[in-house]
Amino acid sequence: MIELVIPPDMDEKYHAALSELPCGDNTLVGNRDKIEMLEVAMLNPEMPNAMILGEQGVGKTAIVEQMIYDKSLTDFPMIVVALSIEALGELPENIMISRMRSILQDMQVIKQATQEKNKTDHFTMCLFIDEVHKLNRYGLSGQSSGAMNALKEGSARGQFPIITATTDYEYRHHIMADPAFDRRFAKVIITEPTTTAVHAILERRLLRWEEQGHYIPPRNPTFLDELISLTDAFIRNQVNPAKSLAILSAAVAYCTNQHQQGKEAILSHDVLRFVFNSEGFNIDSHTTAEEVKSVIYSRVKGQPLALKYLVDLINSSFYTRRNFKRPFLSALLIGTTGTGKTETAKALAKALFGREDALLVVNGGDYSTSEDAMAAQRFIADSVAVNKQQVILLDEVEKSHRNVLNGYMRMIDEGIVRDSLNIERSINNTALLATSNLGASIFSELADVMNINRMDDAEDLSDKLLMEWYKVESQVRKALQNGDQGLNNGVKPEFIERFQLFVPYLPLARKTIAKIARQRLEQFQREMAEDGYIIQLPRRESKEEWAKLRVNYEDIDSVSAMIAEDIVNRDAGTTGARAVNRFIENSVKPQVAGAIAERRAQGSTLDGAFQIVTNGYASFETTEINRPDVSVKFIERGVME
């Protein structure tokens, strides 16, 4: 065995930046041709220089280490001296550049010292500079740098064999810009290994760990195949074999921990679930299809068609084989604004990920130019880099530029987006929804045909409704493709087809709007109770009581009915349930707040309830033409209902 000798003056001169690269442990699988390419490059009489190119983690250094191992079995072993650019870079910049100019000559000195110490010249030696692109940081001027130019001088004369390594990205950005430096190095391109090769690498690594004395648990027969498949699907910003080895190492560590606690653990799907969860990924949903459907039913009102398709989508996502390289589910929600599309997104966020705010909204109008295509993807990727589990809502996609939609198509197909650092991020732990308001007039006509305001049950999915929808579905698709007249905002059919389902939302029936209004009022009531105020709402009336007023309601109070009949009904086709929120924010809340402020200003008691009622001008209360609104009264505790 040859002992490397770095004379003390050389060690000091290079700021302890030189060290021996260790011999590999003979665990490399494949790439034998790449090792031969390196060996040939080192024998080049003119310029014995090589540059290994490949993604981070693909095994560039491992190939050099394996070459050292292979050579150790011959009569001419190889010593590889590694240069740490960071350590050398701690010197003043002008001195660091000077050292790069002299290093190849000084390597001859180190080789001579090693020969004298070992009393043999039966070995070869080369210099290894990993992440060689970092030289570009020192003495940067124009397209090159002082440090690169300094190394360029010696490498052109073949003073000493050099192996360098860098990633494809860094090569394009830092090496190609200096053609003179680039052409001095023979290229050895390392690509990501095949699935079969990765499997063999993992097998060999398990054996090696066992030889080193680590606890290696038993494993399911399909464990390694599943590990590789899931790693490829979920970890998109790294390459094999590094990413699969990292997951395998974590899985072994988990089983070792269990073993030390006296628990049995085998390398299995359950272990992978734990390991991926620690990385922020869920390979299994936290919830069930039934729980998701329950939340959807409780939150999405008056949309029997949409609910049918949403249930189909949920069942397919939970009960059929999943494509792990795409979002967990995807759907295009279409229909007039304020009909429940955003509420559906919030409900899915709550049902799938436990939080209503696990929702990323990408507004189409914010990405309306050709230059916005990458900005939209980066916005999504930067978000999923931190929070991998959320609903992505592409809201009003027709307002986005077509180049933005083209970028979305690749995102859906491949399940990846690039962040602001140009790193690929996976969206396969998300639910992807898109919305569009195009075709609204067709939905309004369908609502008129169905006479939804006279239906006894707005939640009922009748055969007639299904049949009428089937008649107009192709018209809605054409409306999406054609867009609004003169606005050139149509959506390509290939974009539409990227989604699993096409989910239609009809204008809301007045009954549904009244129910939504009651829900919002009760939510306001609970919020005020948390702050110590009692809000009293009108009592709900029976169907018979409402019939006396010639209005078709049941189990609804007068304020909610007024909102549906007189506040929203005027523009229900264009605003829907959003008008409910607007009225509560702009009328109900200010009047309650005003009543509280008035009593506080007068020093009056607040021991009672603030009662919200109509002002008496609802259309079902009077024939007088006056503005319907609410009125707030304070009822002292002794006379409260």
Secondary structure as the mmCIF struct_conf table of DSSP 4:
data_model
#
loop_
_struct_conf.conf_type_id
_struct_conf.id
_struct_conf.beg_label_comp_id
_struct_conf.beg_label_asym_id
_struct_conf.beg_label_seq_id
_struct_conf.end_label_comp_id
_struct_conf.end_label_asym_id
_struct_conf.end_label_seq_id
HELX_LH_PP_P HELX_LH_PP_P1 ILE A 2 LEU A 4
HELX_RH_AL_P HELX_RH_AL_P1 PRO A 8 LYS A 13
TURN_TY1_P TURN_TY1_P1 TYR A 14 ALA A 16
STRN STRN1 LEU A 18 GLU A 20
HELX_LH_PP_P HELX_LH_PP_P2 LEU A 21 GLY A 24
BEND BEND1 ASN A 26 ASN A 26
BEND BEND2 GLY A 30 GLY A 30
HELX_RH_AL_P HELX_RH_AL_P2 ARG A 32 MET A 42
TURN_TY1_P TURN_TY1_P2 LEU A 43 LEU A 43
BEND BEND3 PRO A 45 GLU A 46
STRN STRN2 ASN A 49 LEU A 53
TURN_TY1_P TURN_TY1_P3 GLN A 56 GLY A 57
BEND BEND4 VAL A 58 GLY A 59
HELX_RH_AL_P HELX_RH_AL_P3 LYS A 60 SER A 72
TURN_TY1_P TURN_TY1_P4 LEU A 73 LEU A 73
BEND BEND5 THR A 74 PHE A 76
STRN STRN3 MET A 78 LEU A 83
HELX_RH_AL_P HELX_RH_AL_P4 ILE A 85 LEU A 88
TURN_TY1_P TURN_TY1_P5 GLY A 89 GLU A 90
BEND BEND6 LEU A 91 LEU A 91
HELX_RH_AL_P HELX_RH_AL_P5 GLU A 93 ASN A 118
TURN_TY1_P TURN_TY1_P6 LYS A 119 LYS A 119
STRN STRN4 THR A 124 ASP A 130
TURN_TY1_P TURN_TY1_P7 GLU A 131 GLU A 131
HELX_RH_3T_P HELX_RH_3T_P1 VAL A 132 ARG A 137
BEND BEND7 TYR A 138 GLY A 139
STRN STRN5 LEU A 140 SER A 141
TURN_TY1_P TURN_TY1_P8 GLY A 142 GLN A 143
STRN STRN6 SER A 144 SER A 145
HELX_RH_AL_P HELX_RH_AL_P6 GLY A 146 ALA A 156
TURN_TY1_P TURN_TY1_P9 ARG A 157 GLY A 158
BEND BEND8 PHE A 160 PHE A 160
STRN STRN7 ILE A 162 THR A 166
HELX_RH_AL_P HELX_RH_AL_P7 ASP A 168 GLU A 170
HELX_RH_PI_P HELX_RH_PI_P1 TYR A 171 ILE A 175
TURN_TY1_P TURN_TY1_P10 MET A 176 ALA A 177
HELX_RH_AL_P HELX_RH_AL_P8 PRO A 179 ASP A 182
TURN_TY1_P TURN_TY1_P11 ARG A 183 ARG A 184
BEND BEND9 PHE A 185 PHE A 185
STRN STRN8 ALA A 186 ILE A 189
HELX_LH_PP_P HELX_LH_PP_P3 GLU A 192 THR A 194
HELX_RH_AL_P HELX_RH_AL_P9 THR A 195 GLU A 211
TURN_TY1_P TURN_TY1_P12 GLN A 212 GLY A 213
STRN STRN9 ARG A 219 ARG A 219
TURN_TY1_P TURN_TY1_P13 PRO A 221 THR A 222
HELX_RH_AL_P HELX_RH_AL_P10 PHE A 223 PHE A 234
BEND BEND10 ASN A 237 GLN A 238
TURN_TY1_P TURN_TY1_P14 ASN A 240 PRO A 241
HELX_RH_AL_P HELX_RH_AL_P11 ALA A 242 GLN A 260
TURN_TY1_P TURN_TY1_P15 GLN A 261 GLY A 262
STRN STRN10 LEU A 267 LEU A 267
BEND BEND11 SER A 268 SER A 268
HELX_RH_AL_P HELX_RH_AL_P12 HIS A 269 SER A 278
TURN_TY1_P TURN_TY1_P16 GLU A 279 GLY A 280
BEND BEND12 ILE A 283 ASP A 284
BEND BEND13 HIS A 286 THR A 287
HELX_RH_AL_P HELX_RH_AL_P13 ALA A 289 ARG A 299
BEND BEND14 GLY A 302 GLY A 302
HELX_RH_AL_P HELX_RH_AL_P14 PRO A 304 TYR A 319
BEND BEND15 THR A 320 THR A 320
TURN_TY1_P TURN_TY1_P17 PHE A 324 LYS A 325
BEND BEND16 ARG A 326 ARG A 326
BEND BEND17 PHE A 328 PHE A 328
STRN STRN11 LEU A 329 GLY A 335
BEND BEND18 THR A 336 THR A 336
TURN_TY1_P TURN_TY1_P18 THR A 337 GLY A 338
BEND BEND19 THR A 339 GLY A 340
HELX_RH_AL_P HELX_RH_AL_P15 LYS A 341 PHE A 353
BEND BEND20 GLY A 354 GLY A 354
TURN_TY1_P TURN_TY1_P19 GLU A 356 ASP A 357
STRN STRN12 LEU A 359 ASN A 363
HELX_RH_3T_P HELX_RH_3T_P2 GLY A 364 ASP A 366
BEND BEND21 TYR A 367 TYR A 367
BEND BEND22 THR A 369 THR A 369
TURN_TY1_P TURN_TY1_P20 SER A 370 GLU A 371
HELX_RH_AL_P HELX_RH_AL_P16 ASP A 372 VAL A 386
BEND BEND23 GLN A 389 GLN A 389
STRN STRN13 VAL A 391 ASP A 395
TURN_TY1_P TURN_TY1_P21 GLU A 396 GLU A 396
HELX_RH_3T_P HELX_RH_3T_P3 VAL A 397 LYS A 399
BEND BEND24 SER A 400 SER A 400
HELX_RH_AL_P HELX_RH_AL_P17 ARG A 402 GLU A 414
STRN STRN14 ILE A 416 ARG A 418
TURN_TY1_P TURN_TY1_P22 SER A 420 LEU A 421
BEND BEND25 ASN A 422 ASN A 422
STRN STRN15 GLU A 424 SER A 426
TURN_TY1_P TURN_TY1_P23 ASN A 428 ASN A 429
BEND BEND26 THR A 430 THR A 430
STRN STRN16 ALA A 431 SER A 436
TURN_TY1_P TURN_TY1_P24 LEU A 438 GLY A 439
HELX_RH_AL_P HELX_RH_AL_P18 ALA A 440 MET A 450
TURN_TY1_P TURN_TY1_P25 ASN A 451 ASN A 451
HELX_RH_3T_P HELX_RH_3T_P4 ILE A 452 ARG A 454
BEND BEND27 ASP A 456 ASP A 456
TURN_TY1_P TURN_TY1_P26 ALA A 458 GLU A 459
HELX_RH_AL_P HELX_RH_AL_P19 ASP A 463 ASN A 482
BEND BEND28 ASP A 484 ASP A 484
TURN_TY1_P TURN_TY1_P27 GLN A 485 LEU A 487
HELX_RH_AL_P HELX_RH_AL_P20 PRO A 493 ILE A 496
TURN_TY1_P TURN_TY1_P28 GLU A 497 ARG A 498
BEND BEND29 PHE A 499 GLN A 500
STRN STRN17 LEU A 501 TYR A 505
HELX_LH_PP_P HELX_LH_PP_P4 LEU A 506 ALA A 509
HELX_RH_AL_P HELX_RH_AL_P21 ARG A 510 GLU A 530
TURN_TY1_P TURN_TY1_P29 ASP A 531 GLY A 532
STRN STRN18 ILE A 534 GLN A 536
HELX_LH_PP_P HELX_LH_PP_P5 LEU A 537 ARG A 540
STRN STRN19 GLU A 541 GLU A 541
HELX_RH_AL_P HELX_RH_AL_P22 LYS A 543 LYS A 548
TURN_TY1_P TURN_TY1_P30 LEU A 549 ARG A 550
BEND BEND30 GLU A 554 ASP A 555
STRN STRN20 ILE A 556 ILE A 556
HELX_RH_AL_P HELX_RH_AL_P23 SER A 558 MET A 562
HELX_RH_PI_P HELX_RH_PI_P2 ILE A 563 VAL A 568
HELX_RH_3T_P HELX_RH_3T_P5 ASN A 569 ASP A 571
HELX_RH_AL_P HELX_RH_AL_P24 ALA A 572 THR A 575
TURN_TY1_P TURN_TY1_P31 GLY A 576 ALA A 577
HELX_RH_AL_P HELX_RH_AL_P25 ARG A 578 PHE A 583
HELX_RH_PI_P HELX_RH_PI_P3 ILE A 584 VAL A 588
HELX_RH_AL_P HELX_RH_AL_P26 LYS A 589 GLN A 602
TURN_TY1_P TURN_TY1_P32 GLY A 603 GLY A 603
STRN STRN21 GLY A 608 THR A 614
BEND BEND31 GLY A 616 GLY A 616
TURN_TY1_P TURN_TY1_P33 SER A 619 GLU A 621
BEND BEND32 THR A 623 GLU A 624
STRN STRN22 VAL A 630 GLU A 636
HELX_RH_3T_P HELX_RH_3T_P6 ARG A 637 VAL A 639
#
